[in-house]
Amino acid sequence: MRTYFDEEFDEDTAAPSVHFENVGVRYGMGPEVLRDLTFSIEPNSFQFLTGPSGAGKTTLLRLILLSVKPTRGLISLFGEDVSRISKDELTGLRRRMGVVFQDFRLLDHLTTYENVALPLRVQGKEESSYRAEVVELLRWVGLGDRMHMLPPVLSGGEKQRAAIARALIVRPDLLLADEPTGNVDPSLARRLLRLFIELNRLGTSVVIATHDFSLMDQLNVRRLVLGDGRLHIDE
Amino acid sequence: MNAPQPHLRKAAAQKAKSAEKRPLPASLSRNAPLVPVDSAGGQALAAVIAILAFLAALCAGGAELVSTSSAQWRSEIAREVTIQIRPNPQRSVEDDVARAVALARQAPGVEQAQAFTKEESERLLEPWLGSGLDFKDLPVPRLIVIKLKEDVRPDFGPLRQKLKKDVPGATLDDHALWVSRLSTMANTIIGIGIFLVALVLVAAGLAVIFATRGAMAGNKEVVEVLHFVGANDDFIAREFQRRFFRLGLRGSAIGAGAALALTLVMGLAAQSWRASPAGDQIEALFGAFSISWTGYVVIVLIALLVALITGIVSRLTVRRFLNGNG
């Protein structure tokens, strides 16, 4: 895994980061909540995933994260068909992805610093090798003086930023962010968007799920629009 | 650390000018466990493990006590051999006793051969027949007590043959039957002790399985987040193992410590009762009621074993749980 501030980036131009082919999902015996999804997310691309509440944005992100299995269709990540991958390969793929959850999913018993450093810690890295990097990122997202605090005492916006920092710390190949600016003021939202753009410039594919049109209007990029379980791509 | 992008560097510098001047401390991480199992359930598990370790340590200590005492009894009995000479009206019993003593002293491995006098032999009957009786007309058998040298187990075949030839009516008893019965009894008690320890360890393992499954269910979100940030099943299982091993070590240390303390207290109590009849019985059965250093080592090993079982079982349970849940 590359580190956040690595200068070098060997772009995998051959395979898309994500490719869906006629993917459908249903829960139990109910109707398909997502159907006939066919799209690709190219390396080093930037897109918004949008649609009304309940359209299935989070489900689509969970499909990419492989935490929800499709009931039909083919999904490949970084050129690899995921239908028959082993658990180790699944871990390898997830290490190439960063995710910002809508509900943050910070671990309440770890400090902000420890939460942001978590992806590096689970990779078995020594703290001395990433300490400065984590602190710098925390300062960049405005949490320099909050790094020793536990998430329950952080505000919604601070939790949001900590969750974003945790997703960015390993500078993933693919960043999935579910409503990443939902709890922050417009100026901080713009700043966070700039951070995502910068990350994209450094080679990361970015997917931001949002229904905040003011955020999307700041950037003229591809929009994946979900509605009635189907995907419409607005190039 | 690699150099940040210029604009990032600039922005970070603007944002945290003063903060950047401060040098970073050696560690910002508290090395906090990723899996919090020190909840009420964790404390209850530590208590269960403490009780089980206490019982296991008591069983092991008891078995060790019996083992040591029985070895002591056996060595004492095995070092003593008796020759019994039944009086024969056609022979002089005193001559037979003297001849048997002489033959016994010649036998290899014999340290001492001491004949009971007629009066001493008669006194042995007093508990059954009462004192003040005239034993003159009773054919009281005479006893010769032979003490063997330490760690020697001579072959009594030649001595038996010589006694049969030279002292008819003399029988040699090497207590082999007694020793064998004592060994069987002691081994049975030790076997039961080991079985109970094994049962307690199995119970500890089962308690850990239930507790781990509970902890997994309670920390489902933590496990999910760990998976999303790139942790594999083995990493998560190791985290659980580390937490449960510590819990197990704490519980088993308390349990084994309590068992050791109880043994010491009972040893002291046995010492203070030594003068009483009950104390004599206890001492006759269990010696000084103090376990040897082997006993202490066994108790400490059991504490470590319980902690190890706790850790390993929790790891296997987590692996199984994660495999079963995709």
Interface residues (C-beta under 8 A of the other chain):
Chain A: M1 T3 F5 D6 E7 L65 S67 K87 D88 T91 R94 R95 V99 R105 L107 H109 L110 T111 Y113 E114 A117 L118 P119 R121 V122 Q123 G124 E127 R131 A132 E133 V134 V135 E136 R139 W140 G142 G144 D145 M147 H148 R166 V170 E198 L202
Chain B: M1 N2 A3 P4 Q5 H7 L8 A11 A12 K15 A16 A19 E20 L24 S27 L28 S29 R30 A32 P33 L34 P36 E221 V222 E224 V225 L226 H227 F228 V229 G230 A231 N232 D233 F235
